[in-house]
Amino acid sequence: MKIFSLQYLFLISLHIVLMGSLAAQTPASPSPGRILVRAGKLLDVRTGAEASGKTIVVTGDKVTAIADTASITPAASDAVIDLTKYTVMPGLIDVHTHLTGANNFDPVWELTMTPAKEGIIGVENAKVTVEAGFTTVRNVGAGAYSDVALRDEINAGRIPGPHMQVSGPPLGITGGHCDDNLLPFEYHAVGDGVADGIAAVQQKVRQNIKYGADLIKICATGGVLSKGDDPQASQYTREEMVAIVNDAHRLGRKVAAHAHGAQGILWATEAGVDSIEHASYLDDAGITAMKAHGTYLVPTAYLIDWMQQYGKLPAIYQQKMKDVSAVEKQNAIKAIKAGVKVALGTDAAVYPHGLNAHEIDVYVNQFGMTPLQGIQTGTINAADLMGWSDKVGELTPGHWADVIAVEGDPLKDVKVLQDVKFVMVSGKVEKVPGAK
C-alpha cells in the first residue's frame, strides 16, 4: 500500500499527459492499483445521511465500491487519500455556464471577440470552475463551436476541466438576443445561430449536432445583455420552437430555452423544452405548464446579487438588468413553492467564474430551500436534467469518480461549498488542500 500526500497525487495528475507521451518509448509498467479515498463524513445527497468511517474505492475513472474503512485491506499497489478531516460529497453540477465567455460587456470587447480568444478564455475558466468544485457543467452558448473544442480537449486529458455538455451557438431570431446587434447594417453581422422559420431552425439544429453539440440552446425571448431587444417579448413562435424540440429530441438532444417573458416561457414549455433558463417574468400559467410537462427551472439567481453589488454594465443594458432583477427572484420562489423542479444554473460569465456555489446560498437563504434541497439542485436534479443520472450527481458504484471535500458541514451551512478544498474528476486529482 502506498500512502501518497495529496500534493504528490496532484502533481502526478498534472503530468499525466507528458507521461503518456513517453509511454510508447518505455517498457510497459504494472497496472496502477486503486485509489482509496478515506472520508471524515460522507454525504449521501439523496437522503442527507452523513456516514463516518467510510472509504470510496476508485478504480480507473469510476467509483467501484463504498465501504467501511475498517473492512478494506489496502493492496500494495493502492494509493490512499486521507480526507478524514473533511466532509466528502459528489462534485457539483452547473447546468448554465458560458466557459468561453468573460465578465466583460464593453461593446468594444464584444466586437473584438474571436474564436481563438474564446478558446483561450475557455481553458482558463474550465480550470477555475473545476477547482471551485464543479466537476460537470452544461455550456449553453458559445461562438464558432469553441465549447465543442474545449470539451474535446478536456475529454482527451490535455487540459483540466469539468465534464461538459455543450450547445455550440445558441439559436435565435434575426435581431434577437442571440444575434449580433452592435454593428450597423453595412457590416451585415449575423450571429452564428440565427435562423428564422421552421425549415431554417430545423437546419440549424441539425448543423449544431453535425458539429458536435450535445444539446440545443434557444433564445425564446429577448434578453438583458443584448442591444435593442425586449426581455419580455417572445422571439421564436410556438411553431418554430415545436420544430426545434421535435428535431432535437428525435436526434437525442435536449433543449434549453433562454426565456424571460411569460409568453415565451409558456410557448417553450408547451413545445417540450427540457429547461427554462432565467424565467424572470414567470406567471401562474407558466408554472402550471412547467409542472405538467416536468420542465426544469434554472433560476440563475446569484447574478442578480452580484450585479447589484459589483456590476457596471453599459447603459444599453442597465435598465433591462434592473427590470428583470426586480421580479425574477419572487417568481422563482413562487415556482419552487408550487413544486416546479429546479436545477442549479448560474450564467457564470455574467459574473466571474468560480463563484458558482453562491447560487446554492441564494436557494437556501433567500428562496427557502433546505440545505439538502439546495445541494440536490446541483447534484441529482442537475444530473437528471442532463440525462446523466447514471454518470454524475452522486457517489455510487459505476458513477464517475467525481469527488469534492469541504471543511465543516454543508447541511448546516451551505456557504462552506464556496471554499472547496479537494477536487477529483474521473479519478484524477485536480485540487488538494492548500492549493491556490
TORTOR-632019 format. One line per 4 residues: number of its first residue (from 1); their letters; for each residue x, y, z of C-alpha. Coordinates in steps of 0.5 Angstrom, whole numbers, plus 500, padded with zeros to 3 digits. Example, Ala and Ser with C-alpha at 12.3 -4.5 7.8 and 13.67 -1.06 7.14 Angstrom:
2
1) AS) 525,491,516  527,498,514
***
This chain:
436
1) MKIF) 500,500,500  503,507,498  500,513,502  502,519,498
5) SLQY) 501,526,500  495,530,496  501,535,494  504,529,490
9) LFLI) 498,526,487  496,533,485  503,533,481  502,526,478
13) SLHI) 495,528,475  498,535,472  504,531,469  500,525,466
17) VLMG) 500,528,459  507,528,459  508,521,462  503,519,457
21) SLAA) 507,522,451  513,517,454  509,511,454  511,509,447
25) QTPA) 518,510,448  519,506,455  517,499,457  510,497,460
29) SPSP) 510,498,467  505,495,472  498,497,472  496,502,478
33) GRIL) 492,500,483  486,503,487  485,510,490  482,509,497
37) VRAG) 479,516,499  478,516,506  473,521,508  471,524,515
41) KLLD) 464,525,514  461,522,507  455,526,505  449,522,501
45) VRTG) 446,527,497  439,523,496  438,522,504  442,527,507
49) AEAS) 446,522,511  453,523,514  457,517,515  463,517,519
53) GKTI) 469,512,517  468,511,510  472,510,504  471,511,497
57) VVTG) 474,506,493  476,509,486  479,504,480  481,508,474
61) DKVT) 476,513,473  470,510,477  467,509,484  468,502,485
65) AIAD) 466,501,492  464,505,498  465,501,505  467,502,512
69) TASI) 474,504,512  476,498,517  473,493,512  478,495,507
73) TPAA) 485,492,507  490,496,502  494,493,497  501,494,496
77) SDAV) 499,498,489  494,502,492  494,510,494  491,513,500
81) IDLT) 488,520,500  487,522,507  481,527,507  479,525,515
85) KYTV) 479,532,517  473,534,511  466,533,509  466,529,503
89) MPGL) 461,529,497  460,529,490  462,534,485  457,540,484
93) IDVH) 454,541,477  452,548,474  447,547,468  448,554,466
97) THLT) 455,556,464  459,560,459  466,558,460  469,561,454
101) GANN) 466,568,456  469,573,461  465,578,465  466,584,461
105) FDPV) 461,587,457  464,593,454  462,593,447  469,594,444
109) WELT) 471,588,448  465,584,445  466,587,438  473,584,438
113) MTPA) 472,577,441  475,572,436  474,564,437  481,564,439
117) KEGI) 480,569,444  474,565,446  478,558,446  484,561,451
121) IGVE) 479,564,456  475,557,456  482,554,458  482,559,464
125) NAKV) 475,558,466  475,551,466  481,550,471  477,556,475
129) TVEA) 471,552,475  473,545,477  477,548,482  471,551,485
133) GFTT) 468,544,486  464,544,480  466,538,476  460,538,471
137) VRNV) 457,543,467  453,545,461  456,550,457  450,554,454
141) GAGA) 452,558,448  459,559,445  461,562,439  464,558,433
145) YSDV) 464,552,437  469,554,441  466,550,447  466,544,443
149) ALRD) 473,544,442  474,546,450  470,540,452  474,535,447
153) EINA) 481,538,450  478,536,457  476,529,455  483,528,452
157) GRIP) 486,530,458  490,535,455  487,541,460  484,541,467
161) GPHM) 477,542,467  470,539,468  466,534,465  462,538,459
165) QVSG) 455,538,455  456,544,450  451,547,446  455,551,441
169) PPLG) 452,557,438  445,559,441  439,559,436  436,566,436
173) ITGG) 432,570,431  435,576,427  436,582,431  434,578,438
177) HCDD) 438,576,444  443,571,440  444,576,434  450,581,434
181) NLLP) 447,587,434  452,592,436  454,594,429  451,598,423
185) FEYH) 447,595,417  453,596,413  457,591,416  452,585,416
189) AVGD) 454,582,422  450,576,424  450,571,430  452,564,429
193) GVAD) 446,561,431  441,566,428  435,562,424  428,564,422
197) GIAA) 422,560,420  421,553,421  426,550,416  431,554,418
201) VQQK) 431,553,425  431,545,423  437,546,419  441,550,425
205) VRQN) 439,544,430  442,539,425  448,544,424  450,544,431
209) IKYG) 449,537,432  454,536,426  459,540,429  459,537,436
213) ADLI) 453,540,440  451,535,446  444,540,447  441,545,444
217) KICA) 440,552,447  435,557,444  433,564,446  426,564,446
221) TGGV) 425,571,449  429,578,449  435,578,454  439,583,458
225) LSKG) 446,583,455  444,585,448  442,591,445  435,593,442
229) DDPQ) 431,587,444  426,587,450  427,581,455  419,580,456
233) ASQY) 418,580,448  417,573,445  422,571,440  421,565,437
237) TREE) 414,563,435  411,557,439  411,553,432  418,555,431
241) MVAI) 420,552,438  416,546,437  420,544,430  427,545,434
245) VNDA) 425,541,440  422,535,436  428,535,431  433,536,438
249) HRLG) 429,530,441  429,526,435  436,526,435  438,525,442
253) RKVA) 439,532,444  435,536,450  433,543,449  435,549,454
257) AHAH) 431,555,453  433,562,455  427,565,457  425,572,461
261) GAQG) 418,574,459  412,570,461  409,568,454  416,566,451
265) ILWA) 416,561,458  409,558,456  411,557,449  417,554,450
269) TEAG) 415,550,456  409,547,451  414,546,446  417,541,450
273) VDSI) 424,544,452  427,541,458  429,547,462  427,554,462
277) EHAS) 433,559,464  432,565,468  425,565,468  424,573,470
281) YLDD) 417,574,469  414,567,470  407,567,472  402,562,474
285) AGIT) 400,560,467  408,558,466  408,555,473  402,550,471
289) AMKA) 405,548,465  412,547,467  409,543,473  405,539,468
293) HGTY) 411,538,463  416,536,468  420,542,466  426,544,470
297) LVPT) 427,552,472  434,554,472  434,561,476  441,564,475
301) AYLI) 439,568,481  446,570,484  448,574,478  443,579,481
305) DWMQ) 446,580,488  453,580,484  451,585,479  447,590,485
309) QYGK) 454,590,489  459,590,483  456,590,476  458,596,472
313) LPAI) 454,595,466  454,599,459  448,604,459  445,600,454
317) YQQK) 444,594,459  443,597,465  435,599,465  434,592,463
321) MKDV) 438,589,468  434,593,473  428,591,471  429,583,471
325) SAVE) 432,584,478  426,587,481  422,581,479  426,575,478
329) KQNA) 427,572,485  420,573,487  417,569,481  423,564,483
333) IKAI) 420,563,490  413,562,487  415,557,483  419,553,488
337) KAGV) 413,553,493  409,551,487  413,545,486  417,546,480
341) KVAL) 423,542,479  430,546,480  437,545,477  443,549,479
345) GTDA) 445,554,474  449,561,475  450,564,468  457,564,470
349) AVYP) 461,569,465  456,575,467  459,575,474  466,572,475
353) HGLN) 467,564,474  469,560,480  463,564,485  458,558,482
357) AHEI) 457,556,489  454,562,491  448,560,487  446,555,493
361) DVYV) 447,560,498  441,564,495  437,558,494  437,556,501
365) NQFG) 438,563,505  433,567,500  429,562,497  427,558,503
369) MTPL) 430,551,501  433,547,506  441,546,505  440,539,503
373) QGIQ) 435,541,497  440,547,495  445,541,495  441,537,491
377) TGTI) 439,542,485  447,542,484  447,534,484  442,529,483
381) NAAD) 437,534,480  442,537,475  444,530,473  437,528,472
385) LMGW) 436,535,467  443,533,463  441,526,463  447,524,466
389) SDKV) 444,521,473  448,514,471  454,518,471  454,524,476
393) GELT) 451,527,481  452,522,487  458,518,490  456,511,488
397) PGHW) 459,505,485  459,505,477  459,513,477  465,517,475
401) ADVI) 470,519,481  468,526,482  469,528,489  470,534,493
405) AVEG) 471,536,500  470,542,504  471,544,512  465,544,516
409) DPLK) 458,541,515  454,544,508  448,541,511  449,546,517
413) DVKV) 452,552,513  452,551,505  457,557,505  462,552,506
417) LQDV) 461,550,499  464,556,497  471,554,499  472,547,496
421) KFVM) 479,544,499  480,538,495  477,536,488  478,530,484
425) VSGK) 475,529,477  474,522,474  479,519,479  484,525,477
429) VEKV) 486,530,483  485,537,481  486,541,487  489,539,494
433) PGAK) 488,543,501  493,549,501  493,549,493  492,556,490
***
